[in-house]
Amino acid sequence: MTFKDLEFILELNGVMRKDIDNILDFSRKNGINKEEIDDELNNMGYERILENELEDGLDEDEYEHVEKFPHRSKFSEDYD
């Protein structure tokens, strides 16, 4: 996650601008640690955002191939 991603997530969840700046400064000093950022948000009076919004386990392997239109083994003459 980048600082831009963090800023975007905080904006989407209704965190005030001055608090976003504080969180970004905190993250620049301590690194982007989701648990520490959520603790800091909790201290400011916000709900825990990152542990609820983001999951580390999202891989491309979790998405399966979906075939919208299955192949037909019949010719169009078979439907007459």
KEKE-3310 file (N, C-alpha, C; in steps of 0.2 Angstrom, whole numbers, plus 5000, padded with zeros to 4 digits):
npx = (5004:5003:5006:4997:4987:4983:4979:4968:4959:4956:4950:4939:4932:4927:4936:4942:4951:4962:4965:4968:4980:4987:4988:4995:5007:5011:5012:5022:5033:5033:5030:5020:5009:4996:4989:4994:4990:4976:4975:4979:4969:4958:4961:4959:4945:4939:4932:4939:4947:4956:4958:4946:4943:4953:4960:4973:4974:4970:4972:4977:4974:4963:4952:4941:4939:4926:4913:4903:4895:4892:4901:4894:4890:4882:4876:4869:4859:4853:4844:4833)
npy = (4994:5011:5028:5036:5027:5025:5037:5039:5029:5033:5045:5041:5035:5045:5052:5067:5080:5086:5076:5066:5071:5070:5056:5052:5058:5051:5039:5040:5042:5030:5020:5010:5002:4993:4989:4998:5010:5009:5008:5021:5028:5024:5030:5043:5044:5037:5023:5007:5006:5000:4987:4982:4985:4981:4966:4955:4943:4943:4936:4933:4920:4917:4920:4913:4906:4912:4906:4914:4912:4896:4884:4878:4862:4859:4861:4876:4871:4861:4867:4870)
npz = (5000:4996:5001:4994:4992:5005:5009:5000:5005:5018:5015:5008:5019:5027:5035:5043:5035:5042:5051:5042:5037:5049:5051:5040:5042:5054:5048:5039:5048:5056:5047:5036:5044:5046:5058:5068:5062:5063:5076:5080:5073:5080:5093:5089:5088:5078:5069:5067:5052:5042:5045:5042:5029:5021:5015:5016:5010:4996:4981:4964:4961:4968:4961:4949:4933:4923:4913:4902:4891:4888:4878:4863:4858:4847:4830:4822:4814:4821:4829:4823)
capx = (5000:5006:5003:4991:4981:4981:4975:4962:4955:4954:4945:4932:4929:4925:4941:4943:4957:4967:4966:4972:4987:4991:4989:5000:5013:5012:5014:5029:5038:5032:5029:5013:5007:4988:4986:4996:4986:4969:4975:4979:4962:4954:4963:4956:4938:4936:4932:4945:4946:4960:4957:4939:4942:4958:4962:4980:4974:4968:4977:4973:4972:4956:4947:4940:4937:4919:4912:4897:4892:4896:4902:4888:4892:4877:4876:4863:4854:4850:4839:4827)
capy = (5000:5017:5034:5039:5023:5026:5044:5038:5025:5037:5050:5037:5033:5051:5055:5074:5082:5087:5069:5062:5073:5067:5049:5052:5060:5046:5033:5042:5041:5023:5015:5009:4996:4993:4988:5004:5015:5008:5010:5029:5031:5023:5035:5050:5043:5034:5016:5004:5006:4996:4980:4980:4987:4978:4959:4954:4937:4943:4934:4932:4913:4916:4921:4907:4908:4911:4906:4917:4908:4890:4882:4873:4856:4858:4866:4879:4867:4856:4870:4871)
capz = (5000:4996:5005:4991:4993:5012:5009:4997:5009:5023:5012:5007:5025:5030:5040:5041:5032:5047:5054:5037:5037:5055:5050:5035:5045:5058:5044:5036:5053:5058:5042:5035:5048:5047:5065:5071:5059:5065:5083:5080:5071:5086:5098:5087:5089:5072:5069:5064:5045:5038:5046:5040:5022:5017:5016:5013:5006:4990:4976:4958:4961:4971:4956:4945:4926:4923:4906:4902:4886:4887:4871:4861:4853:4842:4825:4822:4810:4826:4833:4819)
cpx = (5004:5003:4997:4985:4979:4976:4968:4957:4952:4949:4938:4928:4927:4930:4942:4950:4963:4969:4970:4979:4991:4992:4995:5007:5016:5015:5021:5034:5038:5032:5022:5011:5000:4986:4988:4991:4979:4969:4975:4972:4957:4955:4960:4948:4935:4936:4938:4943:4949:4959:4950:4939:4947:4959:4969:4979:4971:4973:4973:4971:4965:4950:4947:4938:4929:4917:4904:4892:4895:4896:4896:4891:4888:4878:4869:4857:4850:4845:4833:4821)
cpy = (5006:5023:5036:5034:5024:5032:5043:5034:5029:5042:5047:5035:5039:5053:5062:5075:5082:5080:5065:5064:5070:5060:5048:5053:5054:5040:5034:5041:5033:5018:5013:5002:4997:4993:4995:5010:5015:5010:5018:5031:5030:5028:5042:5049:5040:5027:5013:5003:5001:4989:4977:4981:4982:4971:4958:4947:4937:4942:4933:4925:4912:4917:4916:4910:4907:4911:4909:4913:4901:4888:4877:4868:4855:4863:4870:4876:4862:4860:4872:4867)
cpz = (5000:5000:5001:4992:5000:5012:5006:5001:5015:5021:5011:5013:5029:5035:5038:5039:5037:5050:5049:5037:5043:5054:5045:5038:5050:5054:5041:5042:5055:5053:5041:5038:5049:5054:5069:5069:5062:5073:5084:5078:5077:5092:5096:5087:5083:5073:5066:5056:5041:5039:5043:5032:5018:5019:5013:5009:4999:4984:4970:4957:4964:4966:4950:4938:4926:4915:4905:4897:4885:4879:4869:4856:4848:4836:4825:4818:4815:4830:4829:4820)
residu = (MET:THR:PHE:LYS:ASP:LEU:GLU:PHE:ILE:LEU:GLU:LEU:ASN:GLY:VAL:MET:ARG:LYS:ASP:ILE:ASP:ASN:ILE:LEU:ASP:PHE:SER:ARG:LYS:ASN:GLY:ILE:ASN:LYS:GLU:GLU:ILE:ASP:ASP:GLU:LEU:ASN:ASN:MET:GLY:TYR:GLU:ARG:ILE:LEU:GLU:ASN:GLU:LEU:GLU:ASP:GLY:LEU:ASP:GLU:ASP:GLU:TYR:GLU:HIS:VAL:GLU:LYS:PHE:PRO:HIS:ARG:SER:LYS:PHE:SER:GLU:ASP:TYR:ASP)
# end
